[in-house]
């Protein structure tokens, strides 16, 4: 979940761990991209599910 990446980023920032912060930023971005992709797929597939049920 995105909230976990945000929290980990805050911890990395508080610790001054620049390597961890860079990793968290990259991975959080990837997670957001994946979330966007799955939401799009769900929006595309949901109407088909209802049509197939008829």
Secondary structure by P-SEA (a helix, b strand, c coil): caaaaaaaaaaaaaaccaaaaaaaaaaaaaaaaaaaaaaaaaaacaaaaaaaac
